[in-house]
Amino acid sequence: TFDIRAGEVVSDCLGHPVTCVSFTNDGNCTLSSCMDSTVRLLDRSSGELLQSYKGHKNADYKVESCMTRGDAYVVSGSEDGR
């Protein structure tokens, strides 16, 4: 992202192509799906990895992920239908 006020570009490298980014409902974190079959929960202000989730397949296609309404659960699609 580009911060106009500070005049700087901020980027985070997750090491793999990102297929989906969504915000938690409280706006404090981002949830990122990557093509290494991992969903990562990151602190929005610091970029710190808070949690990573596996158990789905995401290697070839765009797979969506999001948090439930109360930010209690992560929901993700999977290429293998599981």
mmCIF file of the N, C-alpha and C atoms, coordinates in Angstrom:
data_MODEL
# 
_entry.id   MODEL 
# 
loop_
_atom_site.group_PDB 
_atom_site.id 
_atom_site.type_symbol 
_atom_site.label_atom_id 
_atom_site.label_alt_id 
_atom_site.label_comp_id 
_atom_site.label_asym_id 
_atom_site.label_entity_id 
_atom_site.label_seq_id 
_atom_site.pdbx_PDB_ins_code 
_atom_site.Cartn_x 
_atom_site.Cartn_y 
_atom_site.Cartn_z 
_atom_site.occupancy 
_atom_site.B_iso_or_equiv 
_atom_site.pdbx_formal_charge 
_atom_site.auth_seq_id 
_atom_site.auth_comp_id 
_atom_site.auth_asym_id 
_atom_site.auth_atom_id 
_atom_site.pdbx_PDB_model_num 
ATOM 1   N N  . THR A 1 1  ? 0.840   -1.187  0.000  1.00 0.00 ? 1  THR A N  1 
ATOM 2   C CA . THR A 1 1  ? 0.000   0.000   0.000  1.00 0.00 ? 1  THR A CA 1 
ATOM 3   C C  . THR A 1 1  ? 0.878   1.240   0.000  1.00 0.00 ? 1  THR A C  1 
ATOM 4   N N  . PHE A 1 2  ? 0.339   2.343   -0.475 1.00 0.00 ? 2  PHE A N  1 
ATOM 5   C CA . PHE A 1 2  ? 1.068   3.600   -0.489 1.00 0.00 ? 2  PHE A CA 1 
ATOM 6   C C  . PHE A 1 2  ? 0.403   4.558   0.488  1.00 0.00 ? 2  PHE A C  1 
ATOM 7   N N  . ASP A 1 3  ? 1.157   5.021   1.464  1.00 0.00 ? 3  ASP A N  1 
ATOM 8   C CA . ASP A 1 3  ? 0.671   5.986   2.441  1.00 0.00 ? 3  ASP A CA 1 
ATOM 9   C C  . ASP A 1 3  ? 0.989   7.385   1.933  1.00 0.00 ? 3  ASP A C  1 
ATOM 10  N N  . ILE A 1 4  ? -0.018  8.102   1.466  1.00 0.00 ? 4  ILE A N  1 
ATOM 11  C CA . ILE A 1 4  ? 0.182   9.430   0.883  1.00 0.00 ? 4  ILE A CA 1 
ATOM 12  C C  . ILE A 1 4  ? 0.732   10.405  1.916  1.00 0.00 ? 4  ILE A C  1 
ATOM 13  N N  . ARG A 1 5  ? 0.221   10.342  3.141  1.00 0.00 ? 5  ARG A N  1 
ATOM 14  C CA . ARG A 1 5  ? 0.660   11.285  4.177  1.00 0.00 ? 5  ARG A CA 1 
ATOM 15  C C  . ARG A 1 5  ? 2.125   11.112  4.530  1.00 0.00 ? 5  ARG A C  1 
ATOM 16  N N  . ALA A 1 6  ? 2.569   9.864   4.621  1.00 0.00 ? 6  ALA A N  1 
ATOM 17  C CA . ALA A 1 6  ? 3.966   9.602   4.983  1.00 0.00 ? 6  ALA A CA 1 
ATOM 18  C C  . ALA A 1 6  ? 4.874   9.550   3.757  1.00 0.00 ? 6  ALA A C  1 
ATOM 19  N N  . GLY A 1 7  ? 4.279   9.388   2.575  1.00 0.00 ? 7  GLY A N  1 
ATOM 20  C CA . GLY A 1 7  ? 5.074   9.305   1.352  1.00 0.00 ? 7  GLY A CA 1 
ATOM 21  C C  . GLY A 1 7  ? 5.899   8.040   1.262  1.00 0.00 ? 7  GLY A C  1 
ATOM 22  N N  . GLU A 1 8  ? 5.335   6.909   1.713  1.00 0.00 ? 8  GLU A N  1 
ATOM 23  C CA . GLU A 1 8  ? 6.089   5.654   1.675  1.00 0.00 ? 8  GLU A CA 1 
ATOM 24  C C  . GLU A 1 8  ? 5.215   4.494   1.220  1.00 0.00 ? 8  GLU A C  1 
ATOM 25  N N  . VAL A 1 9  ? 5.878   3.493   0.664  1.00 0.00 ? 9  VAL A N  1 
ATOM 26  C CA . VAL A 1 9  ? 5.218   2.271   0.241  1.00 0.00 ? 9  VAL A CA 1 
ATOM 27  C C  . VAL A 1 9  ? 5.456   1.215   1.311  1.00 0.00 ? 9  VAL A C  1 
ATOM 28  N N  . VAL A 1 10 ? 4.388   0.540   1.709  1.00 0.00 ? 10 VAL A N  1 
ATOM 29  C CA . VAL A 1 10 ? 4.483   -0.517  2.712  1.00 0.00 ? 10 VAL A CA 1 
ATOM 30  C C  . VAL A 1 10 ? 4.049   -1.818  2.047  1.00 0.00 ? 10 VAL A C  1 
ATOM 31  N N  . SER A 1 11 ? 4.874   -2.855  2.144  1.00 0.00 ? 11 SER A N  1 
ATOM 32  C CA . SER A 1 11 ? 4.502   -4.139  1.575  1.00 0.00 ? 11 SER A CA 1 
ATOM 33  C C  . SER A 1 11 ? 4.934   -5.260  2.514  1.00 0.00 ? 11 SER A C  1 
ATOM 34  N N  . ASP A 1 12 ? 4.174   -6.319  2.494  1.00 0.00 ? 12 ASP A N  1 
ATOM 35  C CA . ASP A 1 12 ? 4.492   -7.520  3.257  1.00 0.00 ? 12 ASP A CA 1 
ATOM 36  C C  . ASP A 1 12 ? 4.716   -8.645  2.263  1.00 0.00 ? 12 ASP A C  1 
ATOM 37  N N  . CYS A 1 13 ? 5.754   -9.429  2.468  1.00 0.00 ? 13 CYS A N  1 
ATOM 38  C CA . CYS A 1 13 ? 6.034   -10.570 1.610  1.00 0.00 ? 13 CYS A CA 1 
ATOM 39  C C  . CYS A 1 13 ? 5.684   -11.837 2.378  1.00 0.00 ? 13 CYS A C  1 
ATOM 40  N N  . LEU A 1 14 ? 4.755   -12.611 1.820  1.00 0.00 ? 14 LEU A N  1 
ATOM 41  C CA . LEU A 1 14 ? 4.363   -13.854 2.468  1.00 0.00 ? 14 LEU A CA 1 
ATOM 42  C C  . LEU A 1 14 ? 5.087   -15.058 1.888  1.00 0.00 ? 14 LEU A C  1 
ATOM 43  N N  . GLY A 1 15 ? 5.882   -14.828 0.850  1.00 0.00 ? 15 GLY A N  1 
ATOM 44  C CA . GLY A 1 15 ? 6.695   -15.900 0.289  1.00 0.00 ? 15 GLY A CA 1 
ATOM 45  C C  . GLY A 1 15 ? 6.010   -16.731 -0.776 1.00 0.00 ? 15 GLY A C  1 
ATOM 46  N N  . HIS A 1 16 ? 4.696   -16.594 -0.943 1.00 0.00 ? 16 HIS A N  1 
ATOM 47  C CA . HIS A 1 16 ? 3.935   -17.345 -1.933 1.00 0.00 ? 16 HIS A CA 1 
ATOM 48  C C  . HIS A 1 16 ? 2.863   -16.430 -2.511 1.00 0.00 ? 16 HIS A C  1 
ATOM 49  N N  . PRO A 1 17 ? 2.388   -16.702 -3.728 1.00 0.00 ? 17 PRO A N  1 
ATOM 50  C CA . PRO A 1 17 ? 1.325   -15.878 -4.291 1.00 0.00 ? 17 PRO A CA 1 
ATOM 51  C C  . PRO A 1 17 ? 0.080   -15.874 -3.402 1.00 0.00 ? 17 PRO A C  1 
ATOM 52  N N  . VAL A 1 18 ? -0.512  -14.704 -3.251 1.00 0.00 ? 18 VAL A N  1 
ATOM 53  C CA . VAL A 1 18 ? -1.710  -14.524 -2.420 1.00 0.00 ? 18 VAL A CA 1 
ATOM 54  C C  . VAL A 1 18 ? -2.935  -14.595 -3.311 1.00 0.00 ? 18 VAL A C  1 
ATOM 55  N N  . THR A 1 19 ? -3.935  -15.395 -2.899 1.00 0.00 ? 19 THR A N  1 
ATOM 56  C CA . THR A 1 19 ? -5.155  -15.537 -3.692 1.00 0.00 ? 19 THR A CA 1 
ATOM 57  C C  . THR A 1 19 ? -6.324  -14.764 -3.111 1.00 0.00 ? 19 THR A C  1 
ATOM 58  N N  . CYS A 1 20 ? -6.283  -14.417 -1.837 1.00 0.00 ? 20 CYS A N  1 
ATOM 59  C CA . CYS A 1 20 ? -7.398  -13.710 -1.209 1.00 0.00 ? 20 CYS A CA 1 
ATOM 60  C C  . CYS A 1 20 ? -6.901  -12.977 0.031  1.00 0.00 ? 20 CYS A C  1 
ATOM 61  N N  . VAL A 1 21 ? -7.384  -11.747 0.220  1.00 0.00 ? 21 VAL A N  1 
ATOM 62  C CA . VAL A 1 21 ? -7.104  -10.990 1.438  1.00 0.00 ? 21 VAL A CA 1 
ATOM 63  C C  . VAL A 1 21 ? -8.421  -10.434 1.946  1.00 0.00 ? 21 VAL A C  1 
ATOM 64  N N  . SER A 1 22 ? -8.694  -10.630 3.222  1.00 0.00 ? 22 SER A N  1 
ATOM 65  C CA . SER A 1 22 ? -9.893  -10.061 3.823  1.00 0.00 ? 22 SER A CA 1 
ATOM 66  C C  . SER A 1 22 ? -9.545  -9.542  5.214  1.00 0.00 ? 22 SER A C  1 
ATOM 67  N N  . PHE A 1 23 ? -10.350 -8.604  5.683  1.00 0.00 ? 23 PHE A N  1 
ATOM 68  C CA . PHE A 1 23 ? -10.148 -8.043  7.016  1.00 0.00 ? 23 PHE A CA 1 
ATOM 69  C C  . PHE A 1 23 ? -11.019 -8.765  8.024  1.00 0.00 ? 23 PHE A C  1 
ATOM 70  N N  . THR A 1 24 ? -10.544 -8.842  9.258  1.00 0.00 ? 24 THR A N  1 
ATOM 71  C CA . THR A 1 24 ? -11.394 -9.328  10.329 1.00 0.00 ? 24 THR A CA 1 
ATOM 72  C C  . THR A 1 24 ? -12.472 -8.283  10.566 1.00 0.00 ? 24 THR A C  1 
ATOM 73  N N  . ASN A 1 25 ? -13.551 -8.667  11.215 1.00 0.00 ? 25 ASN A N  1 
ATOM 74  C CA . ASN A 1 25 ? -14.671 -7.758  11.426 1.00 0.00 ? 25 ASN A CA 1 
ATOM 75  C C  . ASN A 1 25 ? -14.319 -6.575  12.317 1.00 0.00 ? 25 ASN A C  1 
ATOM 76  N N  . ASP A 1 26 ? -13.335 -6.750  13.209 1.00 0.00 ? 26 ASP A N  1 
ATOM 77  C CA . ASP A 1 26 ? -12.920 -5.625  14.053 1.00 0.00 ? 26 ASP A CA 1 
ATOM 78  C C  . ASP A 1 26 ? -11.914 -4.716  13.347 1.00 0.00 ? 26 ASP A C  1 
ATOM 79  N N  . GLY A 1 27 ? -11.426 -5.137  12.160 1.00 0.00 ? 27 GLY A N  1 
ATOM 80  C CA . GLY A 1 27 ? -10.517 -4.323  11.362 1.00 0.00 ? 27 GLY A CA 1 
ATOM 81  C C  . GLY A 1 27 ? -9.071  -4.324  11.825 1.00 0.00 ? 27 GLY A C  1 
ATOM 82  N N  . ASN A 1 28 ? -8.731  -5.115  12.838 1.00 0.00 ? 28 ASN A N  1 
ATOM 83  C CA . ASN A 1 28 ? -7.376  -5.121  13.378 1.00 0.00 ? 28 ASN A CA 1 
ATOM 84  C C  . ASN A 1 28 ? -6.431  -6.105  12.703 1.00 0.00 ? 28 ASN A C  1 
ATOM 85  N N  . CYS A 1 29 ? -6.977  -7.057  11.940 1.00 0.00 ? 29 CYS A N  1 
ATOM 86  C CA . CYS A 1 29 ? -6.155  -8.096  11.328 1.00 0.00 ? 29 CYS A CA 1 
ATOM 87  C C  . CYS A 1 29 ? -6.570  -8.320  9.881  1.00 0.00 ? 29 CYS A C  1 
ATOM 88  N N  . THR A 1 30 ? -5.662  -8.928  9.119  1.00 0.00 ? 30 THR A N  1 
ATOM 89  C CA . THR A 1 30 ? -5.985  -9.381  7.771  1.00 0.00 ? 30 THR A CA 1 
ATOM 90  C C  . THR A 1 30 ? -5.817  -10.891 7.713  1.00 0.00 ? 30 THR A C  1 
ATOM 91  N N  . LEU A 1 31 ? -6.636  -11.507 6.892  1.00 0.00 ? 31 LEU A N  1 
ATOM 92  C CA . LEU A 1 31 ? -6.575  -12.937 6.662  1.00 0.00 ? 31 LEU A CA 1 
ATOM 93  C C  . LEU A 1 31 ? -6.166  -13.133 5.214  1.00 0.00 ? 31 LEU A C  1 
ATOM 94  N N  . SER A 1 32 ? -5.056  -13.820 4.981  1.00 0.00 ? 32 SER A N  1 
ATOM 95  C CA . SER A 1 32 ? -4.506  -13.975 3.635  1.00 0.00 ? 32 SER A CA 1 
ATOM 96  C C  . SER A 1 32 ? -4.402  -15.441 3.271  1.00 0.00 ? 32 SER A C  1 
ATOM 97  N N  . SER A 1 33 ? -5.001  -15.806 2.121  1.00 0.00 ? 33 SER A N  1 
ATOM 98  C CA . SER A 1 33 ? -4.879  -17.161 1.583  1.00 0.00 ? 33 SER A CA 1 
ATOM 99  C C  . SER A 1 33 ? -3.740  -17.167 0.585  1.00 0.00 ? 33 SER A C  1 
ATOM 100 N N  . CYS A 1 34 ? -2.852  -18.148 0.693  1.00 0.00 ? 34 CYS A N  1 
ATOM 101 C CA . CYS A 1 34 ? -1.697  -18.233 -0.208 1.00 0.00 ? 34 CYS A CA 1 
ATOM 102 C C  . CYS A 1 34 ? -1.691  -19.561 -0.941 1.00 0.00 ? 34 CYS A C  1 
ATOM 103 N N  . MET A 1 35 ? -0.950  -19.592 -2.051 1.00 0.00 ? 35 MET A N  1 
ATOM 104 C CA . MET A 1 35 ? -0.902  -20.792 -2.882 1.00 0.00 ? 35 MET A CA 1 
ATOM 105 C C  . MET A 1 35 ? 0.016   -21.878 -2.334 1.00 0.00 ? 35 MET A C  1 
ATOM 106 N N  . ASP A 1 36 ? 0.403   -21.771 -1.078 1.00 0.00 ? 36 ASP A N  1 
ATOM 107 C CA . ASP A 1 36 ? 1.116   -22.865 -0.416 1.00 0.00 ? 36 ASP A CA 1 
ATOM 108 C C  . ASP A 1 36 ? 0.167   -23.622 0.512  1.00 0.00 ? 36 ASP A C  1 
ATOM 109 N N  . SER A 1 37 ? -1.141  -23.466 0.276  1.00 0.00 ? 37 SER A N  1 
ATOM 110 C CA . SER A 1 37 ? -2.198  -24.119 1.063  1.00 0.00 ? 37 SER A CA 1 
ATOM 111 C C  . SER A 1 37 ? -2.175  -23.687 2.525  1.00 0.00 ? 37 SER A C  1 
ATOM 112 N N  . THR A 1 38 ? -1.870  -22.419 2.762  1.00 0.00 ? 38 THR A N  1 
ATOM 113 C CA . THR A 1 38 ? -1.863  -21.864 4.113  1.00 0.00 ? 38 THR A CA 1 
ATOM 114 C C  . THR A 1 38 ? -2.674  -20.578 4.136  1.00 0.00 ? 38 THR A C  1 
ATOM 115 N N  . VAL A 1 39 ? -3.493  -20.429 5.170  1.00 0.00 ? 39 VAL A N  1 
ATOM 116 C CA . VAL A 1 39 ? -4.205  -19.175 5.435  1.00 0.00 ? 39 VAL A CA 1 
ATOM 117 C C  . VAL A 1 39 ? -3.499  -18.538 6.618  1.00 0.00 ? 39 VAL A C  1 
ATOM 118 N N  . ARG A 1 40 ? -3.143  -17.258 6.481  1.00 0.00 ? 40 ARG A N  1 
ATOM 119 C CA . ARG A 1 40 ? -2.384  -16.577 7.532  1.00 0.00 ? 40 ARG A CA 1 
ATOM 120 C C  . ARG A 1 40 ? -3.184  -15.418 8.113  1.00 0.00 ? 40 ARG A C  1 
ATOM 121 N N  . LEU A 1 41 ? -3.181  -15.326 9.434  1.00 0.00 ? 41 LEU A N  1 
ATOM 122 C CA . LEU A 1 41 ? -3.801  -14.208 10.144 1.00 0.00 ? 41 LEU A CA 1 
ATOM 123 C C  . LEU A 1 41 ? -2.680  -13.266 10.563 1.00 0.00 ? 41 LEU A C  1 
ATOM 124 N N  . LEU A 1 42 ? -2.727  -12.026 10.058 1.00 0.00 ? 42 LEU A N  1 
ATOM 125 C CA . LEU A 1 42 ? -1.664  -11.050 10.302 1.00 0.00 ? 42 LEU A CA 1 
ATOM 126 C C  . LEU A 1 42 ? -2.211  -9.829  11.023 1.00 0.00 ? 42 LEU A C  1 
ATOM 127 N N  . ASP A 1 43 ? -1.426  -9.284  11.939 1.00 0.00 ? 43 ASP A N  1 
ATOM 128 C CA . ASP A 1 43 ? -1.777  -8.027  12.575 1.00 0.00 ? 43 ASP A CA 1 
ATOM 129 C C  . ASP A 1 43 ? -1.713  -6.932  11.524 1.00 0.00 ? 43 ASP A C  1 
ATOM 130 N N  . ARG A 1 44 ? -2.758  -6.140  11.417 1.00 0.00 ? 44 ARG A N  1 
ATOM 131 C CA . ARG A 1 44 ? -2.825  -5.139  10.355 1.00 0.00 ? 44 ARG A CA 1 
ATOM 132 C C  . ARG A 1 44 ? -1.784  -4.030  10.515 1.00 0.00 ? 44 ARG A C  1 
ATOM 133 N N  . SER A 1 45 ? -1.510  -3.609  11.733 1.00 0.00 ? 45 SER A N  1 
ATOM 134 C CA . SER A 1 45 ? -0.591  -2.482  11.920 1.00 0.00 ? 45 SER A CA 1 
ATOM 135 C C  . SER A 1 45 ? 0.881   -2.897  11.878 1.00 0.00 ? 45 SER A C  1 
ATOM 136 N N  . SER A 1 46 ? 1.224   -4.061  12.411 1.00 0.00 ? 46 SER A N  1 
ATOM 137 C CA . SER A 1 46 ? 2.638   -4.464  12.474 1.00 0.00 ? 46 SER A CA 1 
ATOM 138 C C  . SER A 1 46 ? 3.030   -5.488  11.415 1.00 0.00 ? 46 SER A C  1 
ATOM 139 N N  . GLY A 1 47 ? 2.058   -6.206  10.837 1.00 0.00 ? 47 GLY A N  1 
ATOM 140 C CA . GLY A 1 47 ? 2.357   -7.270  9.882  1.00 0.00 ? 47 GLY A CA 1 
ATOM 141 C C  . GLY A 1 47 ? 2.788   -8.565  10.539 1.00 0.00 ? 47 GLY A C  1 
ATOM 142 N N  . GLU A 1 48 ? 2.743   -8.612  11.861 1.00 0.00 ? 48 GLU A N  1 
ATOM 143 C CA . GLU A 1 48 ? 3.160   -9.812  12.605 1.00 0.00 ? 48 GLU A CA 1 
ATOM 144 C C  . GLU A 1 48 ? 2.218   -10.973 12.309 1.00 0.00 ? 48 GLU A C  1 
ATOM 145 N N  . LEU A 1 49 ? 2.793   -12.157 12.072 1.00 0.00 ? 49 LEU A N  1 
ATOM 146 C CA . LEU A 1 49 ? 2.014   -13.369 11.876 1.00 0.00 ? 49 LEU A CA 1 
ATOM 147 C C  . LEU A 1 49 ? 1.453   -13.804 13.224 1.00 0.00 ? 49 LEU A C  1 
ATOM 148 N N  . LEU A 1 50 ? 0.128   -13.820 13.339 1.00 0.00 ? 50 LEU A N  1 
ATOM 149 C CA . LEU A 1 50 ? -0.523  -14.206 14.587 1.00 0.00 ? 50 LEU A CA 1 
ATOM 150 C C  . LEU A 1 50 ? -0.882  -15.684 14.621 1.00 0.00 ? 50 LEU A C  1 
ATOM 151 N N  . GLN A 1 51 ? -1.246  -16.229 13.437 1.00 0.00 ? 51 GLN A N  1 
ATOM 152 C CA . GLN A 1 51 ? -1.653  -17.634 13.368 1.00 0.00 ? 51 GLN A CA 1 
ATOM 153 C C  . GLN A 1 51 ? -1.599  -18.076 11.912 1.00 0.00 ? 51 GLN A C  1 
ATOM 154 N N  . SER A 1 52 ? -1.320  -19.334 11.688 1.00 0.00 ? 52 SER A N  1 
ATOM 155 C CA . SER A 1 52 ? -1.428  -19.889 10.341 1.00 0.00 ? 52 SER A CA 1 
ATOM 156 C C  . SER A 1 52 ? -2.305  -21.132 10.402 1.00 0.00 ? 52 SER A C  1 
ATOM 157 N N  . TYR A 1 53 ? -3.049  -21.350 9.329  1.00 0.00 ? 53 TYR A N  1 
ATOM 158 C CA . TYR A 1 53 ? -4.024  -22.437 9.274  1.00 0.00 ? 53 TYR A CA 1 
ATOM 159 C C  . TYR A 1 53 ? -3.755  -23.281 8.041  1.00 0.00 ? 53 TYR A C  1 
ATOM 160 N N  . LYS A 1 54 ? -3.775  -24.598 8.213  1.00 0.00 ? 54 LYS A N  1 
ATOM 161 C CA . LYS A 1 54 ? -3.607  -25.548 7.115  1.00 0.00 ? 54 LYS A CA 1 
ATOM 162 C C  . LYS A 1 54 ? -4.756  -26.551 7.164  1.00 0.00 ? 54 LYS A C  1 
ATOM 163 N N  . GLY A 1 55 ? -4.855  -27.381 6.149  1.00 0.00 ? 55 GLY A N  1 
ATOM 164 C CA . GLY A 1 55 ? -5.897  -28.400 6.114  1.00 0.00 ? 55 GLY A CA 1 
ATOM 165 C C  . GLY A 1 55 ? -6.741  -28.303 4.856  1.00 0.00 ? 55 GLY A C  1 
ATOM 166 N N  . HIS A 1 56 ? -6.462  -27.345 4.010  1.00 0.00 ? 56 HIS A N  1 
ATOM 167 C CA . HIS A 1 56 ? -7.144  -27.207 2.724  1.00 0.00 ? 56 HIS A CA 1 
ATOM 168 C C  . HIS A 1 56 ? -6.087  -27.216 1.621  1.00 0.00 ? 56 HIS A C  1 
ATOM 169 N N  . LYS A 1 57 ? -6.539  -27.336 0.382  1.00 0.00 ? 57 LYS A N  1 
ATOM 170 C CA . LYS A 1 57 ? -5.604  -27.315 -0.735 1.00 0.00 ? 57 LYS A CA 1 
ATOM 171 C C  . LYS A 1 57 ? -5.811  -26.037 -1.545 1.00 0.00 ? 57 LYS A C  1 
ATOM 172 N N  . ASN A 1 58 ? -4.720  -25.308 -1.771 1.00 0.00 ? 58 ASN A N  1 
ATOM 173 C CA . ASN A 1 58 ? -4.727  -24.100 -2.588 1.00 0.00 ? 58 ASN A CA 1 
ATOM 174 C C  . ASN A 1 58 ? -3.378  -24.013 -3.294 1.00 0.00 ? 58 ASN A C  1 
ATOM 175 N N  . ALA A 1 59 ? -3.305  -24.590 -4.498 1.00 0.00 ? 59 ALA A N  1 
ATOM 176 C CA . ALA A 1 59 ? -2.042  -24.606 -5.229 1.00 0.00 ? 59 ALA A CA 1 
ATOM 177 C C  . ALA A 1 59 ? -2.170  -24.080 -6.653 1.00 0.00 ? 59 ALA A C  1 
ATOM 178 N N  . ASP A 1 60 ? -3.381  -24.146 -7.232 1.00 0.00 ? 60 ASP A N  1 
ATOM 179 C CA . ASP A 1 60 ? -3.535  -23.790 -8.643 1.00 0.00 ? 60 ASP A CA 1 
ATOM 180 C C  . ASP A 1 60 ? -4.576  -22.706 -8.928 1.00 0.00 ? 60 ASP A C  1 
ATOM 181 N N  . TYR A 1 61 ? -5.558  -22.531 -8.058 1.00 0.00 ? 61 TYR A N  1 
ATOM 182 C CA . TYR A 1 61 ? -6.680  -21.639 -8.341 1.00 0.00 ? 61 TYR A CA 1 
ATOM 183 C C  . TYR A 1 61 ? -6.875  -20.618 -7.215 1.00 0.00 ? 61 TYR A C  1 
ATOM 184 N N  . LYS A 1 62 ? -7.700  -19.619 -7.498 1.00 0.00 ? 62 LYS A N  1 
ATOM 185 C CA . LYS A 1 62 ? -8.041  -18.624 -6.483 1.00 0.00 ? 62 LYS A CA 1 
ATOM 186 C C  . LYS A 1 62 ? -9.013  -19.253 -5.487 1.00 0.00 ? 62 LYS A C  1 
ATOM 187 N N  . VAL A 1 63 ? -8.637  -19.260 -4.225 1.00 0.00 ? 63 VAL A N  1 
ATOM 188 C CA . VAL A 1 63 ? -9.477  -19.807 -3.169 1.00 0.00 ? 63 VAL A CA 1 
ATOM 189 C C  . VAL A 1 63 ? -9.754  -18.699 -2.157 1.00 0.00 ? 63 VAL A C  1 
ATOM 190 N N  . GLU A 1 64 ? -11.020 -18.493 -1.827 1.00 0.00 ? 64 GLU A N  1 
ATOM 191 C CA . GLU A 1 64 ? -11.428 -17.444 -0.900 1.00 0.00 ? 64 GLU A CA 1 
ATOM 192 C C  . GLU A 1 64 ? -11.360 -17.943 0.538  1.00 0.00 ? 64 GLU A C  1 
ATOM 193 N N  . SER A 1 65 ? -11.145 -17.002 1.457  1.00 0.00 ? 65 SER A N  1 
ATOM 194 C CA . SER A 1 65 ? -11.215 -17.293 2.890  1.00 0.00 ? 65 SER A CA 1 
ATOM 195 C C  . SER A 1 65 ? -11.741 -16.052 3.599  1.00 0.00 ? 65 SER A C  1 
ATOM 196 N N  . CYS A 1 66 ? -12.335 -16.257 4.769  1.00 0.00 ? 66 CYS A N  1 
ATOM 197 C CA . CYS A 1 66 ? -12.848 -15.129 5.550  1.00 0.00 ? 66 CYS A CA 1 
ATOM 198 C C  . CYS A 1 66 ? -13.036 -15.574 6.999  1.00 0.00 ? 66 CYS A C  1 
ATOM 199 N N  . MET A 1 67 ? -13.341 -14.614 7.845  1.00 0.00 ? 67 MET A N  1 
ATOM 200 C CA . MET A 1 67 ? -13.663 -14.889 9.245  1.00 0.00 ? 67 MET A CA 1 
ATOM 201 C C  . MET A 1 67 ? -15.182 -14.910 9.393  1.00 0.00 ? 67 MET A C  1 
ATOM 202 N N  . THR A 1 68 ? -15.676 -15.662 10.373 1.00 0.00 ? 68 THR A N  1 
ATOM 203 C CA . THR A 1 68 ? -17.103 -15.623 10.661 1.00 0.00 ? 68 THR A CA 1 
ATOM 204 C C  . THR A 1 68 ? -17.443 -14.283 11.315 1.00 0.00 ? 68 THR A C  1 
ATOM 205 N N  . ARG A 1 69 ? -18.728 -14.001 11.463 1.00 0.00 ? 69 ARG A N  1 
ATOM 206 C CA . ARG A 1 69 ? -19.189 -12.700 11.937 1.00 0.00 ? 69 ARG A CA 1 
ATOM 207 C C  . ARG A 1 69 ? -18.528 -12.256 13.237 1.00 0.00 ? 69 ARG A C  1 
ATOM 208 N N  . GLY A 1 70 ? -18.351 -13.118 14.186 1.00 0.00 ? 70 GLY A N  1 
ATOM 209 C CA . GLY A 1 70 ? -17.744 -12.754 15.461 1.00 0.00 ? 70 GLY A CA 1 
ATOM 210 C C  . GLY A 1 70 ? -16.236 -12.942 15.513 1.00 0.00 ? 70 GLY A C  1 
ATOM 211 N N  . ASP A 1 71 ? -15.590 -13.178 14.364 1.00 0.00 ? 71 ASP A N  1 
ATOM 212 C CA . ASP A 1 71 ? -14.147 -13.421 14.280 1.00 0.00 ? 71 ASP A CA 1 
ATOM 213 C C  . ASP A 1 71 ? -13.707 -14.645 15.078 1.00 0.00 ? 71 ASP A C  1 
ATOM 214 N N  . ALA A 1 72 ? -14.623 -15.591 15.282 1.00 0.00 ? 72 ALA A N  1 
ATOM 215 C CA . ALA A 1 72 ? -14.297 -16.774 16.075 1.00 0.00 ? 72 ALA A CA 1 
ATOM 216 C C  . ALA A 1 72 ? -13.715 -17.909 15.230 1.00 0.00 ? 72 ALA A C  1 
ATOM 217 N N  . TYR A 1 73 ? -14.085 -17.965 13.945 1.00 0.00 ? 73 TYR A N  1 
ATOM 218 C CA . TYR A 1 73 ? -13.655 -19.069 13.092 1.00 0.00 ? 73 TYR A CA 1 
ATOM 219 C C  . TYR A 1 73 ? -13.154 -18.554 11.750 1.00 0.00 ? 73 TYR A C  1 
ATOM 220 N N  . VAL A 1 74 ? -12.231 -19.315 11.164 1.00 0.00 ? 74 VAL A N  1 
ATOM 221 C CA . VAL A 1 74 ? -11.750 -19.054 9.809  1.00 0.00 ? 74 VAL A CA 1 
ATOM 222 C C  . VAL A 1 74 ? -12.485 -20.013 8.880  1.00 0.00 ? 74 VAL A C  1 
ATOM 223 N N  . VAL A 1 75 ? -13.003 -19.482 7.768  1.00 0.00 ? 75 VAL A N  1 
ATOM 224 C CA . VAL A 1 75 ? -13.679 -20.286 6.769  1.00 0.00 ? 75 VAL A CA 1 
ATOM 225 C C  . VAL A 1 75 ? -12.879 -20.166 5.472  1.00 0.00 ? 75 VAL A C  1 
ATOM 226 N N  . SER A 1 76 ? -12.593 -21.315 4.839  1.00 0.00 ? 76 SER A N  1 
ATOM 227 C CA . SER A 1 76 ? -11.814 -21.302 3.601  1.00 0.00 ? 76 SER A CA 1 
ATOM 228 C C  . SER A 1 76 ? -12.334 -22.354 2.645  1.00 0.00 ? 76 SER A C  1 
ATOM 229 N N  . GLY A 1 77 ? -12.283 -22.028 1.369  1.00 0.00 ? 77 GLY A N  1 
ATOM 230 C CA . GLY A 1 77 ? -12.564 -23.022 0.353  1.00 0.00 ? 77 GLY A CA 1 
ATOM 231 C C  . GLY A 1 77 ? -11.350 -23.916 0.164  1.00 0.00 ? 77 GLY A C  1 
ATOM 232 N N  . SER A 1 78 ? -11.497 -24.923 -0.692 1.00 0.00 ? 78 SER A N  1 
ATOM 233 C CA . SER A 1 78 ? -10.392 -25.840 -0.955 1.00 0.00 ? 78 SER A CA 1 
ATOM 234 C C  . SER A 1 78 ? -10.541 -26.405 -2.360 1.00 0.00 ? 78 SER A C  1 
ATOM 235 N N  . GLU A 1 79 ? -9.431  -26.587 -3.051 1.00 0.00 ? 79 GLU A N  1 
ATOM 236 C CA . GLU A 1 79 ? -9.461  -27.141 -4.398 1.00 0.00 ? 79 GLU A CA 1 
ATOM 237 C C  . GLU A 1 79 ? -9.891  -28.593 -4.426 1.00 0.00 ? 79 GLU A C  1 
ATOM 238 N N  . ASP A 1 80 ? -9.712  -29.320 -3.331 1.00 0.00 ? 80 ASP A N  1 
ATOM 239 C CA . ASP A 1 80 ? -10.089 -30.732 -3.309 1.00 0.00 ? 80 ASP A CA 1 
ATOM 240 C C  . ASP A 1 80 ? -11.489 -30.967 -2.739 1.00 0.00 ? 80 ASP A C  1 
ATOM 241 N N  . GLY A 1 81 ? -12.227 -29.899 -2.451 1.00 0.00 ? 81 GLY A N  1 
ATOM 242 C CA . GLY A 1 81 ? -13.598 -30.018 -1.988 1.00 0.00 ? 81 GLY A CA 1 
ATOM 243 C C  . GLY A 1 81 ? -13.772 -30.407 -0.534 1.00 0.00 ? 81 GLY A C  1 
ATOM 244 N N  . ARG A 1 82 ? -12.729 -30.399 0.253  1.00 0.00 ? 82 ARG A N  1 
ATOM 245 C CA . ARG A 1 82 ? -12.838 -30.773 1.667  1.00 0.00 ? 82 ARG A CA 1 
ATOM 246 C C  . ARG A 1 82 ? -13.000 -29.573 2.551  1.00 0.00 ? 82 ARG A C  1 
# 
